Amino acid sequence: MMLDVALVIFQSLALVALAPLWGGVVAALKARMQMRRGAPITQRYRDLLKLTGKETVLSEDASPLARVAPYLVLGAAVAICTWTPVITTHAGLGFAGDLMMTVALFAAMRVLLALLALEAGTPFGGMAASRHLALSALAEPALMLSVFTLALVAHSTDLAAISRAVASSHDAWISPSHLLAATAMGLVVISETGRLPVDNPTTHLELTMIHEGLMLDVSGRHLAALEWAASVRQLLLLTLLANLFLPWGIALEPTPGALLFAFAIWLAKLGVFAVAVALLESVTARMRLFRVPEFLGMAFLLSLLALTSDSLLR
């Protein structure tokens, strides 16, 4: 029991603490690929610390939601961390949340961000909120169906059980349904994390913003909370991709050697993802906005094909 609690605390702290670092690594890799010096990989921590010390400015007409929404968004992201398998397939707090609860909390975060963007009453906030929710309507079904394909094999919606079932099967990852679901999940991760070619996380043009436009009118500690929540959410999605679809090296038994090896493998997977994202964003441009639904529609179609093929090949 104490070991399970310790593992939950360690995995949650690892996700929350390392989330800003992954974004810094991607930015540094992109700078090197583009022959620039770039900022240090710890720049995100410095930015969050600076924002924490700044004043939070709110409109006089802002509702109480504007004061609590940033912390609710961060709290939802941290809650998902408690049952996400990072280094072991032990259930941890699996009784508190599974695939359904994970998707529900992601949806709650989206709704809170959209409402927060509407609080200021600016046209850019409303435009970003409408785009964000419209694209989420396509991304959420693709995310759920892709993971649900694996859940049928594991006979459970618990994320740790899904990871254990895929890791225990030596040839599950080469099945057509698994490859289709993994591809769909990868497309959803690109969209949901606001990376190129769907969105540009470094853009300063309000007319093209989607995810960044939601936080245009937020400042100070509230902005720090939202930035950290976005980083945690990004690392959560990457971890789900790594440990549900590619759970190589994850510890099936919580022995010290297996846990240490699993932690190293998890960091290595995140490093591979960082190189892939940096390379993709260095050679591709942002697609037009009306093409993004087609991009997510392809992810939904792949996830649906994955679920169908899994049922036909049983």
Buried (B, 14 or more C-beta within 10 A) or exposed (E): EEEBEEBBEBBBEBBBEBBBBBBBBBBBBBBEBEEEEBBEBEBBBEBBEEBBEEEBEBEEEBEEEBEBBBBBBBBBBBBBBBBBBBBBBBBBBBEEBBBEBBBBBBBBBBBBBBBBBBBBEBEBBBBBBBBBBEBBEBBBBBBBBBBBBBBBBBEBBBBBBBBBBBBEBEEBBEBEBBBBBBBBBBBBBBBBBBBBBBBBBEBEEBEBBBBBBBBBBBBBBBBBBBBBBBBBBBBBBBBBBBBBBBBEBBBBEBEEEBBEBBBEBBBEBBEEBBBEBBEBBBEEEBBEBEEBBEBBEBBBBBBBBBBBBBEEEE
